[in-house]
């Protein structure tokens, strides 16, 4: 995510050395680099101009304290201003109303609106224990209603049926009435999108808004739209009283300029970011954390939150006790840790939140291949006997051939897995002795790409 911007901004730190303070002359080149980085990331030109002016004003005369270099001091200023541009702090959903809290979702076709409805339903159900109802008012795409029904089922939300013969306003009113009578806490309304902004769509969604008076009107925008995201956001903001923005496909965009532009243009907070295709891939948007990730500082707070959601605490405690007791780390534990990693969004997702020096390993895994690799690893371990999993040293040539046949892989794949397991086992021994630094340096070897080439 935002790789190019991160790399370009990393160079800024190397441009200023040996200076006592930041002056107008010694930050000129660095700011030129920042400006180019932002434009390459498809950040809107007016946003870039305002941002650079604010950084320049704050940076000139900034004292370089302690062990900081001027480059690091400038990055500190850039971080503060970047956080301001994206909205200072996370703004949650406003659900303080007589149930149901109605949330209207707006956006262009292809932005991931329907999937985002499912993600938001799951988020509200899992994190806030809300009873959620979803409904589709998209009567132009027959598949849209069925798609939402499927997504709702996967998210564990209730689905209110509608047909292409119904009028959107009638569907919405009936859904609100149903939600009231069946004590739903939240009603999520998916609306029709178009391939481009047109008057008919804007009029329809404005009528929907007037009829149901939602407490939240969220604009769903594709991060990969770049400059177009800004124009689209402005058009929707002019037509509707938006209360917030959800940025989708942020993980698939190397530029990510929309994250820095949309808040500046609409004045509305970025409330969530969609990352990944899974329904669990929706994160509250924290501007200060996003600024840290863009600048290669990592986002350890989000990483901890992901760990809390994805890790079985009882199993984690058992695992920690086992390591401390010196009983060793076997292939059953290895498989368990791989499974926990998948629950947390995979290694690439975790590495994305680590500081740049650790995150480089994530780039070794090609998009979309990680799940396949993890399934293959699990398949190989499942082909082993309980004794082989507990004592991998038993696995010699004939056993390797049997395991490979059972898992449908080559013997070389079994060898790679066993080699990777040995490396991990050594790291776990270091960890049990308190060698966290060595464990972190060895994390690169944990990448699924290193397990299966």
C-alpha positions in Angstrom: 0.0 0.0 0.0 1.3 3.5 -0.9 4.7 2.0 -1.6 5.9 4.6 -4.1 5.0 7.5 -1.8 6.7 5.8 1.1 9.9 5.2 -0.9 10.0 8.8 -2.2 9.5 10.3 1.2 12.2 8.0 2.7 14.7 9.8 0.5 13.8 13.2 2.1 15.5 12.1 5.3 18.8 11.6 3.4 18.9 15.1 1.9 19.6 17.1 5.1 22.7 16.2 7.1 24.9 18.2 9.5 22.6 21.2 9.7 21.7 22.7 13.1 18.2 23.8 12.1 15.8 23.7 9.2 16.0 26.9 7.1 14.2 28.1 4.0 17.2 27.2 1.8 18.1 23.8 3.2 14.5 22.5 3.0 13.8 23.7 -0.6 15.2 20.6 -2.2 13.5 18.3 0.3 10.1 19.9 -0.2 10.5 19.6 -4.0 11.0 15.9 -3.4 7.9 15.8 -1.2 5.9 17.7 -3.8 6.9 15.2 -6.6 6.1 12.3 -4.4 2.6 13.6 -3.7 1.9 14.4 -7.4 3.1 10.9 -8.4 0.8 9.4 -5.8 -2.1 11.2 -7.6 -2.8 13.7 -4.8 -5.0 16.6 -6.1 -2.9 19.6 -7.1 -4.7 22.1 -4.8 -4.2 19.7 -1.9 -0.4 19.4 -2.8 -0.1 23.3 -2.9 -1.8 23.8 0.4 0.1 20.9 2.0 3.6 22.1 0.9 2.8 25.7 2.0 1.8 24.4 5.5 4.9 22.2 5.8 7.2 25.1 4.7 5.6 27.4 7.2 5.9 24.9 10.1 9.4 23.6 9.1 11.4 26.9 8.7 13.1 27.5 12.0 12.2 24.1 13.5 14.9 23.3 16.0 16.7 20.0 15.5 16.7 18.4 19.0 18.7 15.6 20.6 19.7 12.8 18.2 17.3 13.9 15.4 18.8 14.8 12.1 17.2 17.7 10.1 15.8 15.1 7.7 14.0 13.4 10.6 12.8 16.7 12.0 11.3 17.5 8.6 9.6 14.2 8.4 8.1 15.0 11.8 6.6 18.2 10.4 5.4 16.3 7.3 3.8 13.7 9.6 1.9 16.3 11.6 0.6 18.1 8.4 -0.3 14.9 6.7 -2.4 13.9 9.7 -4.2 17.3 9.6 -4.9 16.8 5.9 -6.5 13.4 6.5 -8.6 14.7 9.5 -6.5 14.7 12.7 -8.3 11.7 14.4 -10.6 8.8 13.7 -14.3 9.7 13.6 -16.6 6.8 14.4 -20.2 6.2 13.2 -22.9 8.2 14.8 -25.5 5.6 16.0 -27.0 7.9 18.7 -30.6 7.8 17.5 -33.9 5.9 18.1 -33.3 2.5 16.5 -32.8 1.7 13.7 -29.9 3.9 12.9 -30.2 4.3 9.1 -27.0 4.4 7.1 -27.2 5.3 3.4 -24.3 4.1 1.2 -23.6 6.1 -1.9 -20.9 5.9 -4.7 -20.2 4.9 -8.3 -20.6 1.4 -9.7 -17.4 -0.6 -9.2 -16.3 1.2 -6.1 -17.0 -1.9 -4.0 -20.2 -0.5 -2.4 -22.1 -3.8 -2.0 -19.1 -5.6 -0.5 -18.5 -2.6 1.8 -22.1 -2.9 3.0 -21.3 -6.5 4.0 -18.0 -5.5 5.6 -19.7 -2.7 7.6 -22.4 -5.1 8.7 -19.9 -7.6 10.0 -17.9 -4.8 11.7 -21.0 -3.5 13.5 -22.1 -7.1 14.4 -18.6 -8.2 15.7 -17.3 -5.1 17.3 -20.4 -3.4 18.6 -22.8 -6.4 18.9 -25.4 -4.7 16.8 -28.4 -6.4 15.1 -28.0 -5.4 11.5 -30.5 -5.4 8.6 -29.3 -4.7 5.0 -31.3 -3.8 1.9 -30.6 -3.2 -1.8 -32.2 -0.3 -3.6 -30.3 -1.0 -6.8 -33.1 -2.0 -9.1 -31.0 -1.6 -12.3 -28.6 -4.4 -11.8 -30.5 -7.7 -11.2 -27.4 -9.3 -9.8 -26.9 -6.5 -7.2 -29.8 -7.7 -5.0 -28.6 -11.3 -5.1 -25.0 -10.2 -4.4 -26.1 -8.3 -1.3 -28.1 -11.3 -0.1 -25.1 -13.5 -0.4 -22.8 -11.0 1.3 -25.3 -10.4 4.1 -25.4 -14.2 4.7 -21.6 -14.3 4.9 -21.5 -11.3 7.3 -24.2 -12.8 9.6 -26.6 -9.8 8.9 -30.3 -10.1 8.1 -31.4 -9.3 4.5 -34.6 -7.4 3.5 -35.7 -8.7 0.1 -36.4 -6.4 -2.8 -37.1 -6.8 -6.6 -36.2 -4.9 -9.7 -39.9 -4.0 -10.2 -40.0 -2.0 -7.0 -39.2 1.7 -6.6 -36.1 2.5 -4.6 -37.9 4.9 -2.3 -40.6 2.3 -1.6 -38.0 -0.4 -0.9 -36.2 1.9 1.6 -39.4 2.9 3.4 -40.5 -0.7 3.7 -37.1 -1.7 5.1 -37.1 1.1 7.7 -40.6 -0.1 8.8 -39.4 -3.7 9.0 -36.3 -2.8 11.0 -38.5 -0.8 13.5 -40.9 -3.7 14.0 -38.2 -6.3 14.3 -35.9 -4.3 16.7 -32.9 -4.0 14.4 -30.2 -1.6 15.7 -28.8 -0.6 12.3 -30.2 -0.6 8.7 -27.7 -0.4 5.9 -29.1 0.8 2.6 -27.1 -0.1 -0.6 -27.9 2.3 -3.5 -27.6 2.1 -7.2 -24.3 3.3 -8.8 -23.4 4.3 -12.3 -20.2 4.1 -14.3 -20.1 7.9 -14.2 -22.0 10.7 -12.4 -25.3 11.5 -14.0 -28.3 13.7 -13.1 -30.8 10.8 -12.8 -28.6 9.0 -10.2 -28.1 12.1 -8.1 -31.8 13.0 -8.2 -32.7 9.4 -7.1 -30.3 9.3 -4.2 -31.3 12.8 -3.1 -35.0 11.6 -3.0 -34.0 8.5 -1.1 -32.1 10.7 1.4 -35.1 13.0 1.9 -37.5 10.1 2.3 -35.6 8.2 5.0 -33.5 10.9 6.6 -30.5 8.7 7.5 -28.3 9.5 10.4 -25.2 8.6 8.3 -24.7 9.2 4.6 -21.4 7.5 3.6 -19.6 8.0 0.3 -17.8 4.9 -0.9 -14.9 5.7 -3.2 -12.3 3.6 -4.9 -8.7 4.6 -3.8 -7.5 3.6 -7.2 -9.5 6.4 -8.9 -6.8 8.9 -8.0 -7.7 12.4 -9.3 -11.1 11.2 -10.4 -11.9 10.3 -6.8 -11.7 14.0 -6.0 -14.1 15.0 -8.7 -16.5 12.2 -7.8 -16.4 13.1 -4.1 -17.1 16.8 -4.9 -20.2 15.9 -7.0 -21.6 13.6 -4.3 -20.9 16.2 -1.6 -22.7 18.8 -3.6 -25.7 16.6 -4.1 -25.9 15.0 -0.6 -25.2 16.0 3.0 -22.4 13.5 3.4 -21.3 12.6 6.9 -18.3 10.5 6.0 -16.2 8.6 3.5 -15.1 5.0 3.1 -12.0 4.4 1.0 -12.0 1.0 -0.7 -9.2 -1.0 -2.3 -6.5 0.9 -0.4 -4.4 -2.2 -0.2 -4.3 -2.6 -4.0 -3.2 1.0 -4.8 0.5 1.9 -4.9 -0.4 5.6 -5.2 -3.2 6.2 -2.7 -3.5 9.9 -3.4 -7.3 9.7 -2.7 -6.5 9.1 1.0 -4.9 12.6 1.1 -7.3 14.4 -1.2 -10.9 13.3 -0.4 -11.0 14.8 3.2 -9.5 18.1 2.0 -12.0 18.4 -0.9 -15.2 17.3 1.0 -14.4 18.4 4.5 -15.9 15.1 5.6 -14.0 12.6 7.7 -12.6 9.4 6.3 -14.3 6.9 8.6 -13.1 3.5 7.3 -10.6 2.0 4.9 -11.3 -1.2 2.9 -8.3 -3.6 2.8 -8.5 -6.9 1.1 -11.5 -8.8 -0.3 -12.5 -10.7 2.9 -15.4 -9.3 4.8 -13.1 -8.8 7.8 -11.1 -6.3 5.7 -12.5 -3.1 7.0 -10.5 -0.9 9.3 -11.4 2.3 11.1 -9.4 5.1 9.5 -6.9 6.7 11.8 -5.2 9.7 10.1 -2.2 9.7 12.4 -1.6 6.0 11.9 -2.0 6.3 8.2 0.5 9.1 8.1 2.9 6.9 10.0 2.5 4.1 7.5 2.9 6.4 4.5 6.2 7.7 6.1 7.5 4.2 6.7 7.1 4.4 10.5 4.7 1.5 10.7 1.3 1.3 12.5 1.9 -0.9 15.5 -1.4 0.2 17.2 -3.4 -1.2 14.3 -1.2 -4.3 14.3 -2.0 -4.9 18.0 -5.7 -4.4 17.3 -5.6 -7.0 14.5 -3.8 -9.4 16.8 -6.5 -9.0 19.5 -9.2 -9.7 16.9 -7.5 -12.6 15.1 -5.7 -14.5 17.9 -7.2 -17.0 20.2 -5.9 -15.8 23.6 -6.2 -19.2 25.4 -4.2 -20.9 22.6 -1.7 -18.1 22.6 -1.2 -18.5 26.4 -0.8 -22.3 26.0 1.7 -21.7 23.3 3.7 -19.2 25.4 3.8 -21.6 28.3 5.0 -24.5 26.1 7.8 -22.4 24.8 8.8 -21.3 28.3 8.8 -24.8 29.6 11.3 -25.8 26.9 9.1 -28.5 25.4 9.9 -27.2 22.0 8.2 -26.0 18.8 6.8 -28.8 16.6 4.9 -28.9 13.3 1.5 -28.9 15.0 2.5 -25.5 16.5 3.8 -24.4 13.1 0.5 -25.2 11.5 -1.4 -23.4 14.3 0.7 -20.2 13.9 0.1 -20.2 10.1 -3.6 -20.5 10.8 -3.5 -17.6 13.3 -1.6 -15.5 10.7 -4.2 -16.1 8.1 -7.0 -15.0 10.6 -5.0 -11.7 11.0 -5.0 -11.0 7.2 -1.9 -12.8 6.3 1.8 -11.9 6.6 1.6 -9.2 3.9 -1.1 -7.5 5.9 0.8 -7.6 9.1 4.1 -6.5 7.5 2.3 -3.5 5.9 1.8 -2.2 9.5 5.4 -2.7 10.5 8.1 0.0 10.1 9.7 0.0 6.7 12.8 -2.0 7.6 10.6 -5.0 8.5 7.9 -4.4 5.8 10.3 -4.9 2.9 9.8 -8.6 3.2 6.1 -8.2 2.3 7.0 -7.2 -1.2 8.3 -10.7 -1.9 4.8 -12.2 -1.8 2.9 -11.7 -5.1 -0.7 -10.5 -4.6 -3.2 -13.3 -4.4 -0.6 -16.1 -3.9 -0.4 -16.1 -0.1 -3.6 -18.0 0.5 -2.6 -20.7 -2.0 0.9 -21.0 -0.3 -0.7 -21.3 3.1 -3.2 -24.0 2.0 -0.3 -25.9 0.5 1.7 -25.8 3.7 -1.3 -27.0 5.7 -1.9 -29.8 3.1 1.7 -31.0 3.6 1.4 -31.0 7.4 -2.0 -32.7 7.2 -0.4 -35.5 5.2 2.0 -36.3 8.0 1.3 -38.8 10.9 0.9 -37.4 14.4 4.3 -38.8 15.3 5.9 -37.1 12.3 4.4 -33.7 13.3 5.6 -34.1 16.9 9.1 -35.3 15.8 10.0 -33.9 12.3 13.4 -35.5 12.6 11.7 -38.9 11.8 10.9 -37.6 8.3 13.5 -39.3 5.9 13.4 -39.9 2.2 10.6 -42.6 2.0 8.4 -40.6 4.4 8.9 -37.5 2.3 7.8 -39.3 -0.8 4.6 -40.5 0.9 3.8 -37.1 2.4 4.4 -35.4 -1.0 2.1 -37.9 -2.8 -0.6 -37.4 -0.1 -0.5 -33.6 -0.4 -0.2 -33.6 -4.2 3.1 -31.7 -4.2 6.7 -32.4 -5.1 9.3 -33.8 -2.7 11.2 -30.5 -3.0 8.2 -28.7 -1.6 8.3 -31.0 1.5 12.0 -30.3 1.8 11.5 -26.5 1.6 8.8 -26.7 4.3 11.0 -28.7 6.6 13.9 -26.3 6.1 11.7 -23.3 6.8 10.3 -25.1 9.9 13.9 -25.6 11.2 14.6 -21.8 10.8 11.4 -21.0 12.6 12.2 -23.5 15.4 15.6 -21.7 15.9 13.8 -18.3 16.1 11.3 -19.6 18.6 14.2 -20.9 20.8 15.6 -17.3 20.7 12.2 -15.9 21.6 11.8 -18.2 24.5 15.1 -16.9 25.8 14.0 -13.3 25.4 15.8 -12.7 22.1 13.0 -10.5 20.6 15.5 -8.6 18.5 16.8 -11.7 16.8 13.2 -12.9 16.3 12.3 -9.7 14.5 15.4 -9.9 12.3 14.4 -13.4 11.4 10.8 -12.5 10.5 11.7 -12.2 6.8 12.1 -16.0 6.8 8.6 -16.5 8.0 7.2 -15.2 4.7 5.1 -17.8 2.9 7.1 -16.9 -0.2 10.2 -18.3 1.5 8.3 -21.5 2.4 7.0 -22.3 -1.1 8.7 -21.0 -4.2 
